[in-house]
Amino acid sequence: MSKLWGARFDKKSDPLADQFTFSISYDHRLAKYDVVGSIAHAQMLSKQGIIPKTDAAKIIVGLKKIFLQIEAGKFKYDPKAEDVHTDIQNRLKALVGKSADKLHTARSRNDQVVLDMKLYCWDEMADLTAAIVQLQKAVLGFANKNKDVIIPAYTHLQAAQVVLLAHHMLAYVEMLERDKTRLFDCAKRTDAMPLGACALSGTSLKTDRAYVAKLLGFSKVAANSMDAVSDRDFIVELISCCATTATHLSRLAEDLILWATKEFDLVDIDSSFCTGSSIMPHKKNPDVLELIRGSSAKIVGNLTQIHVLLKGLPLTYNRDLQLDKPALFDSVDTTKKMLLVLAKIFASMKVKKTSALQRTWDESFFTVDVMDYLIKKGVSHRDAHDILGRMVRDCLDQGKAISSLSVAELKKYSLAFDVDVKKLLNPEMSVKIKSSLGSTNPNLVAQQLKQWGKKLHA
């Protein structure tokens, strides 16, 4: 298999060196983008009179044939080719003959690969965004189905207060929305067309880079040829987007893993997303969620890898940059799978409503509500906090319910207490009396559910 640079050398490269340096085993997935970029490049070369129109026409016809093969799933990469660019070039030459040799005019693999990667990233950003929306819809659907369910909420993994389950779920919808906006921002910074920068300094040929940019959907041309061929910021940023999303998904998975335990007993995960034990017949393990949690570490590792890969590189292109692709491909693929699997889990997951109700009838959940009651009666926050602290010490720590105290006993803690305070000691009232914007108040949560429904189905 011929290389695009072989004439300079007086002997063939060592097979072991080829095996170590060839990237075709993973960069073959860029074939579609390589062809699309090459068609635009050939059109520009023809328009500018840099190559004959007859040669350009043959090249474009040949490239379109290759593109159709790729789209039909019939493209089988040649493992003996050095990289995807060489593979496409060799296939093109087999189709159109010597005309193919003119395609590489006024470009280098240095700018060619950056173009391929940017086009790939754009497509994957769109797919990731769609997968995020799919998960948001699934979470929202789950929240709507269970919008009246109240559950314990935690800080430090200790019981804190009660909230609507839907309110808890909407927190993740918000996180995922920010993940989408990060992808939108990344797409903007990917929008600089690098082709025509050549190896690093540009070309003396009368190219029209703006024309190529227009054909490929870029709004601008990369302004500096050295930056164009060495820029991998967009890859760092996309992996970073994946890492942040994966972190959110890991936290979501962890919540569900905890809720599925007998100790929490809040949800039942469908058996199709669980596995059993080879020795304990009773086990129903949330392995899929655990692997989502574990896979997030791999993506964070990929982000570290790409930063370390780049940090010591001088301008401009260095072969180290070839290794940006496995980290990127793995991050994108894994994040998409995590999003799609979680969406399916939410579609089939059930809430254990009786158990949830039992777990919210713990009066320690309502101490903040009682404290706010005192504040509304003119007691300072500090004094109210101390009053409730003594009450918790005397009652809850000794297994005695606050609701069992008489009015006279309550007034020993504060004269501001009256019998109406006992109305606060239940989960329905606790969520109902919240009134601040963004709180767990049922009316406010219902509004949020409605707004998100409109937004996600727009």
CORLINCOR-V255059 format. One record per residue. N is the residue number from 1. PSI is psi in radians with two decimals (NA if undefined). NEAR is the number of other C-alpha atoms within 12 Angstrom. Layout:
<<N;PSI;NEAR> <N;PSI;NEAR>>
This chain:
<<1;2.16;19> <2;2.56;21> <3;2.80;23> <4;-0.04;23> <5;0.19;16> <6;-0.37;14> <7;-0.43;11> <8;-0.39;10> <9;2.58;10> <10;0.03;8> <11;2.79;9> <12;2.64;16> <13;2.65;21> <14;2.39;11> <15;-0.62;13> <16;-0.64;10> <17;-0.71;12> <18;-0.81;20> <19;-0.66;17> <20;-0.59;16> <21;-0.41;22> <22;2.46;29> <23;0.06;33> <24;-0.46;30> <25;-0.40;26> <26;-0.52;26> <27;0.01;35> <28;-0.40;35> <29;-0.10;31> <30;0.04;37> <31;-0.78;41> <32;-0.75;35> <33;-0.58;35> <34;-0.71;40> <35;-0.78;43> <36;-0.80;36> <37;-0.66;46> <38;-0.64;46> <39;-0.81;34> <40;-0.70;36> <41;-0.75;45> <42;-0.68;46> <43;-0.71;36> <44;-0.77;37> <45;-0.67;35> <46;-0.83;29> <47;-0.67;23> <48;-0.05;21> <49;0.35;19> <50;-0.60;25> <51;2.69;29> <52;2.53;22> <53;-0.59;21> <54;-0.71;22> <55;-0.74;27> <56;-0.71;34> <57;-0.76;27> <58;-0.75;30> <59;-0.80;40> <60;-0.73;34> <61;-0.79;25> <62;-0.75;32> <63;-0.65;39> <64;-0.60;29> <65;-0.76;26> <66;-0.71;36> <67;-0.76;28> <68;-0.63;18> <69;-0.74;20> <70;-0.82;24> <71;-0.56;18> <72;-0.04;12> <73;0.32;14> <74;0.03;12> <75;2.04;22> <76;2.00;22> <77;2.65;30> <78;1.94;26> <79;-0.24;20> <80;-0.13;23> <81;2.57;29> <82;-0.77;35> <83;3.12;35> <84;-0.58;38> <85;-0.76;43> <86;-0.73;38> <87;-0.82;36> <88;-0.73;48> <89;-0.77;37> <90;-0.70;32> <91;-0.72;33> <92;-0.73;32> <93;-0.63;27> <94;-0.48;20> <95;-0.73;22> <96;-0.04;27> <97;-2.58;18> <98;-0.41;19> <99;-0.54;29> <100;-0.48;33> <101;-0.27;25> <102;-0.14;30> <103;-0.61;45> <104;0.09;37> <105;2.32;33> <106;0.51;33> <107;2.81;36> <108;2.82;32> <109;-0.37;38> <110;-0.84;36> <111;-0.47;41> <112;-0.77;42> <113;-0.60;45> <114;-0.71;45> <115;-0.86;50> <116;-0.78;36> <117;-0.67;48> <118;-0.72;44> <119;-0.72;36> <120;-0.82;34> <121;-0.70;42> <122;-0.82;32> <123;-0.76;22> <124;-0.59;33> <125;-0.70;39> <126;-0.75;23> <127;-0.72;24> <128;-0.73;39> <129;-0.77;36> <130;-0.69;25> <131;-0.64;32> <132;-0.78;42> <133;-0.71;35> <134;-0.75;32> <135;-0.73;41> <136;-0.76;40> <137;-0.71;37> <138;-0.75;33> <139;-0.74;43> <140;-0.73;40> <141;-0.74;31> <142;-0.73;33> <143;-0.74;36> <144;-0.67;30> <145;-0.45;23> <146;0.61;31> <147;-0.31;33> <148;-0.05;28> <149;2.31;37> <150;2.41;40> <151;2.80;42> <152;2.53;37> <153;2.71;32> <154;2.58;19> <155;2.48;11> <156;0.37;7> <157;0.43;14> <158;2.47;13> <159;2.28;22> <160;-1.26;22> <161;3.12;34> <162;2.60;44> <163;2.83;41> <164;2.41;40> <165;-0.69;41> <166;-0.62;40> <167;-0.75;38> <168;-0.78;36> <169;-0.66;40> <170;-0.42;39> <171;-0.70;29> <172;-0.57;32> <173;-0.71;38> <174;-0.78;28> <175;-0.80;27> <176;-0.57;38> <177;-0.70;31> <178;-0.60;23> <179;-0.68;38> <180;-0.77;32> <181;-0.55;24> <182;-0.68;28> <183;-0.70;37> <184;-0.76;26> <185;-0.71;19> <186;-0.69;31> <187;-0.65;31> <188;-0.73;23> <189;-0.17;27> <190;-0.22;37> <191;1.14;30> <192;1.99;40> <193;2.06;43> <194;-0.33;47> <195;2.40;55> <196;-0.18;48> <197;-0.34;40> <198;-2.51;35> <199;-0.76;30> <200;-0.34;29> <201;0.05;26> <202;-2.83;29> <203;2.72;19> <204;-0.16;14> <205;2.61;19> <206;1.26;19> <207;2.89;29> <208;1.53;30> <209;-0.57;38> <210;-0.63;25> <211;-0.77;26> <212;-0.74;34> <213;-0.76;29> <214;-0.75;22> <215;-0.61;24> <216;-0.05;33> <217;0.25;22> <218;2.52;27> <219;-0.26;21> <220;2.91;23> <221;2.45;29> <222;2.20;33> <223;-0.44;21> <224;2.13;23> <225;-0.57;31> <226;-0.73;24> <227;-0.67;29> <228;-0.76;37> <229;-0.31;40> <230;-0.10;37> <231;2.13;38> <232;0.28;42> <233;-0.71;33> <234;-0.53;36> <235;-0.77;45> <236;-0.78;37> <237;-0.70;34> <238;-0.72;50> <239;-0.65;45> <240;-0.73;33> <241;-0.77;42> <242;-0.71;50> <243;-0.72;38> <244;-0.77;31> <245;-0.78;45> <246;-0.64;42> <247;-0.74;31> <248;-0.74;34> <249;-0.61;43> <250;-0.72;33> <251;-0.72;28> <252;-0.78;35> <253;-0.70;34> <254;-0.72;26> <255;-0.82;29> <256;-0.64;35> <257;-0.78;32> <258;-0.79;24> <259;-0.44;32> <260;-0.17;32> <261;2.77;21> <262;-0.48;17> <263;-0.68;13> <264;-0.86;29> <265;0.82;26> <266;-0.49;33> <267;2.75;32> <268;1.98;31> <269;2.31;33> <270;2.45;25> <271;-0.44;19> <272;-0.19;20> <273;0.41;27> <274;2.91;22> <275;2.97;21> <276;-3.03;17> <277;2.51;13> <278;-0.20;10> <279;-0.41;7> <280;1.76;10> <281;-0.40;10> <282;-0.18;10> <283;2.48;17> <284;1.67;23> <285;2.40;28> <286;0.96;33> <287;-0.64;26> <288;-0.77;32> <289;-0.64;38> <290;-0.65;28> <291;-0.53;28> <292;-0.80;36> <293;-0.74;33> <294;-0.63;24> <295;-0.45;35> <296;-0.56;40> <297;-0.63;27> <298;-0.69;28> <299;-0.70;39> <300;-0.65;34> <301;-0.67;25> <302;-0.66;36> <303;-0.76;35> <304;-0.74;23> <305;-0.79;26> <306;-0.61;33> <307;-0.78;26> <308;-0.65;18> <309;-0.71;25> <310;-0.46;27> <311;-0.46;16> <312;0.20;13> <313;2.24;18> <314;2.81;16> <315;2.48;22> <316;-1.63;26> <317;2.40;30> <318;2.59;22> <319;-0.34;22> <320;-0.58;23> <321;-0.33;36> <322;-0.52;32> <323;0.10;28> <324;-0.42;37> <325;-0.85;38> <326;-0.72;28> <327;-0.73;34> <328;-0.90;44> <329;-0.77;29> <330;-0.73;28> <331;-0.81;42> <332;-0.85;44> <333;-0.80;29> <334;-0.74;35> <335;-0.75;47> <336;-0.77;36> <337;-0.74;29> <338;-0.78;39> <339;-0.80;44> <340;-0.66;30> <341;-0.75;27> <342;-0.65;43> <343;-0.71;32> <344;-0.64;27> <345;-0.76;34> <346;-0.53;35> <347;-0.44;28> <348;-0.08;22> <349;2.47;30> <350;2.57;26> <351;2.38;32> <352;1.51;25> <353;-0.67;24> <354;-0.76;17> <355;-0.72;24> <356;-0.73;33> <357;-0.75;26> <358;-0.64;21> <359;-0.21;30> <360;-0.08;35> <361;1.01;27> <362;2.04;27> <363;-0.25;36> <364;-0.40;37> <365;-0.36;36> <366;0.15;39> <367;-0.61;38> <368;-0.64;30> <369;-0.71;34> <370;-0.68;42> <371;-0.75;35> <372;-0.60;28> <373;-0.79;33> <374;-0.71;32> <375;-0.71;22> <376;-0.36;16> <377;0.18;19> <378;0.00;17> <379;2.42;22> <380;2.75;18> <381;-0.77;19> <382;-0.80;15> <383;-0.71;20> <384;-0.72;29> <385;-0.75;24> <386;-0.68;20> <387;-0.85;31> <388;-0.55;34> <389;-0.76;21> <390;-0.68;22> <391;-0.75;31> <392;-0.76;27> <393;-0.74;19> <394;-0.57;20> <395;-1.18;23> <396;-0.67;23> <397;-0.30;15> <398;0.15;12> <399;0.37;16> <400;2.33;17> <401;2.44;25> <402;-0.65;35> <403;-0.28;30> <404;-0.19;18> <405;2.44;22> <406;2.93;18> <407;-0.69;20> <408;-0.71;15> <409;-0.65;19> <410;-0.69;29> <411;-0.26;18> <412;-0.46;18> <413;-0.67;29> <414;2.35;29> <415;-0.27;18> <416;-0.28;27> <417;2.54;30> <418;3.08;24> <419;-0.46;22> <420;-0.27;16> <421;-0.46;32> <422;-0.33;25> <423;-0.33;21> <424;-0.20;31> <425;0.91;33> <426;2.68;31> <427;-0.65;37> <428;-0.77;28> <429;-0.63;28> <430;-0.76;38> <431;-0.56;37> <432;-0.66;26> <433;-0.19;27> <434;2.33;28> <435;-0.18;17> <436;2.59;14> <437;2.28;13> <438;0.11;21> <439;-3.08;26> <440;0.19;39> <441;2.27;31> <442;-0.70;33> <443;-0.73;24> <444;-0.69;25> <445;-0.70;36> <446;-0.70;27> <447;-0.75;22> <448;-0.75;31> <449;-0.74;37> <450;-0.78;22> <451;-0.75;17> <452;-0.62;29> <453;-0.78;23> <454;-0.76;13> <455;-0.77;16> <456;-0.37;27> <457;0.14;16> <458;NA;9>>
